[in-house]
Amino acid sequence: MLDNTIRFLIVDDIAENIMALEALLRRDGLVVDRARSATEALELMLMHDYALAFLDVQMPGTDGYELAELMRSTERTRGVPIIFVTAAEMDEARRFRGYEAGAVDYIFKPIDPVILKSKAEVFFRIGRQAKELERQRDEMQEIARHRDRVMAQLKAHNDNSPLAFVTLDRDLCVRRWSKGAERMFGRGAGDLLGMTASASGWLDAAGAEELAGWLKAGIDAAPRFSAEMVLDHAAVGPISCEIYGSVLSDAGGQKSLSLQILDITERKQAEEVRSLLIGELNHRIKNTLANVQAIARQSLRQSESLADFEKSFGGRLQALARAHSILSDATWASAPLDQLIDDQISSGTLDGDRLRRNGPPVELAPDTMLRLALTLHELGTNAAKYGALSTPQGMIDLDWTLVGGLLTLVWRETGGPPVTAPARDGFGMTLIGAAGGGEANAVTAEWNPAGVIWTIRLSDGVTALKSKATLLPCSGAAPVLRPATLAGARVLLVEDEPLVALDLRLELEDAGAIVVALSRTVAEAIQAANSHQIDLALLDGNLKGEPVDEVAALLSERQVPFCFVSGYGREHLPAGFDTAPLIEKPFRPDALRSILTGLLSRELTVAAQ
């Protein structure tokens, strides 16, 4: 902080003279230092800055003149004003020597107080002004340093900013073109400075007209303007930009336009994609709802009872839901046909031990996948009711070929009861025929007495799957005999949704199972597993946000067969339990019973071995 104190120095070898001068000079804001010799005076002047020095001419050793000459020879003390104090008569030679040594005036003894104070006041004020000038100088230097720092920061921000900063004059000539503008538009500042934005091809006529309107609106009309414009990139061409503008005016009243520009090309593309995806999502949802509505109506129309409707409608809805899960895992891109067939087996619609399949790896587009899922469900359901899967020795051969983009899939049943053509085409036949997407003769049936043969030809939505793996026919070994019911099985049910738990419990009890415990948390499930004799467990994939890995590990350690009942896909279930079946919500009652019975049968077979 700048010291505002004004200092005078009195140099005299007689203390009384110093005290007399000091008493006459005393005032607020003034500090008077004393020196009894030239040596003391020089030491003080090295420590302090003085606005005025009073030097006694007659001093032993180094006199006042000699001290003045020493002061003038040193940079620090050269500018200190000097007034000589003397009692001797002055001739012209002595007076000239004093002025030559640097004196600004003389005071003669006896000292006139008025003259002394008058002369001292002049130098006091000069000292004050000097202090003020020093303060102002320091402030200006600090302001300049701050300005330089801010300008450096602004330049760094402008150069590194993702925004482009452009300044145009009233004629829309480019006066400033930042590094960000060079990157954004692929144009160097040297190619544009001094050229009108339109003449350079950077700004089109419509954009020039809008920016000119901003300049005409004036500074007070709108402090900030914004618009979306198409500006030209030297290499890419037109790009979408968001522009923010401010009208500035200099001291002469000349207007300029300061622009901040953001490239929104990616945002525009994202908005277009989002709009497309929303439209596609709406289309798929409405189509799905329409399909569900059609399945519900037609299933109800051709069902003889409410139980018959529940079974047929639930099965078809489950087939559709599982196909959606497969497509969701593939982010609604193409999914393998083999995965669809495996899903039909895991759901219980097809028996993997009684299915022989052979064909090249292919993948199906979403629409084709959904139609074929319903078709395979109907074929499997019909085979279980009336065809090959209704007898123990029946088999199904599923073969397909892909030639020139045409997938030919043949479903052949053997070993079942004698086959006759149906008297009328029901809704199931309609779903099977829908696999071809409405094309004529895409789906045909041969009603041979030895077994029906369905041929499905798909020309759209089928591509070869790039994989070196080959599909091998399934073993035709005799299936393991499974118990017909769950009667007497002691079941642990782990489920945190009350309505789902109630539904599962009633289904299990209807099948003759005994639900020994219903657990809604991991702690309850572990306690139940440790407290009860359990033959089978149904395990939800997640209990109120808590993973069930610990429960699955405990059941596996106790060798208790269990399955997952979850709305999650396999990838979100506890790792290391891939052999545990997955029943996806919403579940189909007959599929639930089939999987649980198969799970018990598998455990009994292992135990017998």
Summary of the structure (lengths in Angstrom):
residues: 609
radius of gyration: 50.2
end to end distance: 97.2
largest distance: 156.0
contacts: 1826
relative contact order: 0.05
helix: 45%
strand: 23%
